[in-house]
């Protein structure tokens, strides 16, 4: 059974030490940034879905908004001076067509319906 609230709570508990323990995620994320950002104009507005504490969001070479389901993670991203939104990736609180791109790193496994994530990403 999918328990969104439990996942959010668990990530909130880990928010203060997440960056120092997420070595694989950071390694893959940096490679993903290197590959994908060459195709993005520097003036674009980008959404980082499942941003965690925002370390990768801060490395994106565009204006970026960190989005995570965990209030603790969003708090950490905001403390790093990033715009942060606490919401589910399957119900994005943005107007249709309001963003230029969506970035996400190792987040799909936490979703009950990845198809809804792709629909919402395309919508915004």
Helices and strands as residue ranges (DSSP letters): H 4-13, H 18-21, H 23-36, G 37-39, E 45-49, G 57-59, E 63-68, H 71-79, E 83-86, E 101-104, G 108-110, H 114-123
